Amino acid sequence: MRLLCQQRQHRHPDGHAGSPAATKKELHFTDADKASGYALDALHWAVEKGVMGGYGNGQLAPQGLATQAQVAQMLKNFWGK
């Protein structure tokens, strides 16, 4: 999550920095309530923009560790948008 918060502060090649802002709709993950408060804006944005999608079992695992492959996929999703 810290990576998403930091990455969101940097500008995308097309000039935006995490914009447009997330709508903060409800996160539909069974474990969304475990996300840290400081990360909620970035988390909402990343899910809404397709940077993150969670696991197939309906969980996001916000307190879990991301593998190298998962981080690579998130960055690919971010830069591809």
VMD Tcl script that draws the C-alpha trace (Angstrom):
set ca {
  {0.00 0.00 0.00}
  {2.82 2.39 0.76}
  {4.03 1.93 -2.81}
  {0.63 2.97 -4.15}
  {0.53 6.04 -1.92}
  {3.99 7.09 -3.05}
  {3.40 6.22 -6.70}
  {0.18 8.19 -6.74}
  {2.15 11.33 -5.82}
  {4.28 10.99 -8.98}
  {3.10 12.14 -12.36}
  {2.02 9.75 -15.08}
  {3.63 10.33 -18.50}
  {0.43 11.94 -19.78}
  {0.63 14.54 -17.01}
  {-1.85 13.38 -14.39}
  {-1.01 12.52 -10.81}
  {-3.65 10.07 -9.65}
  {-6.41 11.91 -11.40}
  {-9.23 12.01 -11.80}
  {-9.79 11.56 -8.11}
  {-11.38 8.37 -6.85}
  {-15.11 8.46 -6.23}
  {-14.68 6.55 -2.95}
  {-17.44 4.11 -3.72}
  {-17.63 1.18 -1.34}
  {-14.83 -1.34 -1.75}
  {-16.47 -4.69 -2.39}
  {-13.88 -6.92 -0.75}
  {-14.55 -9.07 2.30}
  {-11.44 -7.69 4.03}
  {-11.63 -4.02 2.95}
  {-12.13 -2.97 6.57}
  {-8.56 -4.10 7.33}
  {-7.01 -1.39 5.14}
  {-5.05 1.29 7.00}
  {-6.66 4.72 7.07}
  {-3.68 6.44 5.45}
  {-3.95 4.16 2.42}
  {-7.69 4.42 1.75}
  {-7.55 7.21 -0.85}
  {-4.85 5.43 -2.85}
  {-6.63 2.10 -2.45}
  {-9.95 3.46 -3.70}
  {-8.20 5.09 -6.63}
  {-6.18 1.98 -7.54}
  {-9.22 -0.31 -7.47}
  {-11.43 2.12 -9.41}
  {-8.77 2.67 -12.08}
  {-8.01 -1.03 -12.49}
  {-4.50 -0.87 -11.06}
  {-5.50 -3.41 -8.39}
  {-8.26 -5.96 -8.51}
  {-7.82 -8.18 -5.50}
  {-7.86 -11.93 -5.44}
  {-10.44 -14.16 -7.06}
  {-11.83 -15.12 -3.65}
  {-13.22 -11.64 -2.97}
  {-10.30 -10.53 -0.84}
  {-7.85 -7.70 -1.30}
  {-5.42 -8.61 1.51}
  {-4.55 -4.99 2.35}
  {-2.28 -6.08 5.20}
  {-0.56 -8.77 3.13}
  {2.74 -8.65 1.31}
  {2.82 -8.23 -2.46}
  {5.03 -10.52 -4.50}
  {7.41 -9.14 -7.10}
  {5.04 -10.36 -9.82}
  {2.06 -8.62 -8.20}
  {3.92 -5.32 -7.93}
  {5.05 -5.66 -11.56}
  {1.43 -6.22 -12.63}
  {0.23 -3.20 -10.64}
  {2.89 -1.00 -12.25}
  {2.02 -2.38 -15.68}
  {-1.65 -1.62 -15.04}
  {-0.78 1.89 -13.82}
  {1.49 2.79 -16.72}
  {-0.87 1.23 -19.22}
  {-3.76 3.50 -18.21}
}
mol new
graphics top color blue
foreach p $ca { graphics top sphere $p radius 0.5 }
foreach p [lrange $ca 0 end-1] q [lrange $ca 1 end] { graphics top cylinder $p $q radius 0.2 }
display resetview
